[in-house]
C-alpha cells in the first residue's frame, strides 16, 4: 500500500506543479486574477491544471479501490502510467492542444483499468471468491 500512497502523493504534487505553472503564466502573459482568459497561451496552462483536477477526481478513488480489492503493486504501476500520461498531456497541450491525444490516452486507459479492476474485485469479494 505504500507504493499507492507514494503515487497518490506524486499525483497531488504534479497537480500543485501545474498550479505553479499557471501562476507563472499569469505573470508572463499579464493575466490578473480572477481572469482566466485573455491570452491563448495562458489558457492552455490553465486548462492543463483544470483538466488534471477533473481527472484526479476519478483517478485517486479508483487507485484506492483497485489497490484494496486487487493488488496494490499493480495499482501503483498503473498510477505511474497515469503520471507519465499527465506529464505528456501537459507538455503537448501547452505546445499544441491538438497533439494532446497520446498523453490523454495514457491518462485515461490506466484510470479505466483501475475502475474496472476495483469494481470486479469488489464484486468478487461480495460473492465470496
N, C-alpha and C positions, 0 to 999 in steps of 0.2 A: 504494500500500500504506500510505502514511502516514495516509490517512483511516481505513482499517481499524484501524490502531494507535490512533488517537485515539478511535474508537468503542469499541474494547476497553477502553481506559483509562477512558473515561466510564462504561462498564457496571460496571467494578470500583469506581469512585468512588461510583456510585449505590448499589451493594451496601454499601459502607462507610457511606454516609449512612444507609441503612436500619438498619444495626447501631447507629449512634449514636442513632437514634430509639428503638430497643429499650432501650438503656441509660437514656435519659431516661425512658421509660415505666416501667422498673423502679423508678426513684426516685419518680416521680409516683404510682404505684399501690402502692408498698411491697412489691414482689416481689423478695425477696432471692435472689441466685444460690445454688444452681444451679436453683432452682424456675423452671418455665416455665408454670405455671398458677396460678390463684387469683383472677384478675381478667380478665373478658372483654375489656375494652379493651386491657389489656396483651397478651393472647393474640393480638389482631388484629395489633399491631405485630410480634410475634414471628413470626406466620405469614407476614406480608409478607416479612420477611427470609429465612425458610426457603424459601418458595416462590421467591424470587428466586435463592437459592443453587441450588435444583433446576433452574431454567431456565437459569442460567449454564452449567451442566454441558453442556447441549446447544447453547446459543447461541454460545459462543466457538469451539468447534471447527467448527461449521457456518459461521460467519462466515469463518473462515480458509480452509476448503475452497472455499467459493463464490468468495472473492476470488482464490484460486490458480488455479482451473480456469475461472472465468467472467470476472468483471470486478470489480476492487476498488472502483470508484466505486459500482456497483450494490450491492455488498455493504455498503458504508458507509451508503448510503441506506436499505437495509433495516434496518441496525443502528440508525439514528436512529429509524425507526418503532418498533423494539423498545423503545428507551429511553423514548420517549413512552408507549408502551403500558404499560411497567412503572410509570411515574410515575402514569398514570391508574389502573392497577390498585391501587397502594399507597394512593392517596388514597381511592378508592372502598371498598376493603377495610376501612380504618380506620373509615370512617363507617358503612358498611352492607355487610357481606360479600356480601349478595345482589345488590348492584349492581356487582360486580367484572367482569361479563361483557365489556363493551366493551374495558376495559384488557387483559383476558386475551386477547381476540381479537387486539388489536394487538400482543400479545407473541408469540402462537403462530403467527399467519399468516406473519410475516417469518421466523421460525425454520424453519417447514416449507418455505418458498420457498428458504431458504439450504441446507437439507439436500438437497432435490430438485435444486437447481441444482448443488450440489457433486458429487453422485453422477453426474448427467448429464454434467457437464464432465469428470469423471474417466474415465467410460466412453468418451466421445468421444475423449479423448486416447489411451486404450488402443487403440481401433480405428483411430486414425490420422486423425481429422478435424481 
